[in-house]
Amino acid sequence: MGIPYTCWASNISRGGLLVHPINEPWVGESVVGLQFQIPGHKDLIICSGEVMHEYLADDGTGIRFTFLEAAQRAQINAFIEQELKAA
């Protein structure tokens, strides 16, 4: 069983997201479990991911989704489309 850490995401794409730890050390895991919410949605997305890049300059970690249910993928896609239209 892993240790939960609180992070904030600065970027999300169809393939993954960029996270930044909040007052917590990054432990260098290669596979992570994720729980997050899309802004404006009440549903919690629970999925797994693989650490692809660690950006030491801004304490960011790029994570690629490795397991994401179809409904969760649709929710992320809808959010991205909405953000693209607003830009």
N, C-alpha and C positions, 0 to 999 in steps of 0.2 A: 504494500500500500504506500502511495506517495505522500508527500507533504504538500499541503495546499499553500500557494503563494498568491498574494493579491497583486495584480498588474493592471495597467491601462493599455488600451490598444490605440495606436495612432493611425493605423491603416488597415483596411480589410479589402480583400479581393476574392474572386471566386475560388482561388486556390489556397488561400491562407491569410495570415494576418501578422502584423508587427506589434509586439508587446514590449512593455517597459515595466520592470518590477517597481513596486512602491515600497520603499524602506525595507526591502527584503533582498537577500543575496541571491544571485543566480547560481544554481548548483551544477550547471553543466550537463543536464540530462539531454539525451538525444531523442527520446520519445516522451511526449507529455499528454496529459489529459486536460481538456479545456472546458470551462463552463463560462458562458457569456451571454449577454443580451444585446440584440440589435436596438439602437435608439428608437423609441416609439413602440416597441413590441414588449409584451409581457412574458412571452414564452422564453424559457431558458434553453439555449443551445448547448448540448453536451456532446463533445466529439473528441477525437484524438488527433494528434499532430506529430510531425517530425521537425526537430530543430534543423533549419537549413543554414542560417547565417547568424552570427552574433556581431552586432555593431557596437564595439566598445566605446566609440566616441559619444554616443547618446544613450548608452545602456539599453539599446533595443535588441530584440531577438526575433528573427524572421522564422515563422512556423508555417509549414505546409500541412494542410488538412490531409489526414490519411484515412479517416473514417468520418463520414458525414451523411446522415440520413437524407433521403430525397426531399422531405418537407423542410428540413433545415437548409439544405442547399437552395431550395426555392425562396426561402425567406431572405437569405443572403443576396441572391440574385435580384430580388425585388428591391431591396434596400440600395444596392449598387445602381440599378436603373433609375431609381428615384433621385439619387444623388447626382447622377450624370445629367438628368433633365434639369435639375435645379442650378447646375453650374453654368 
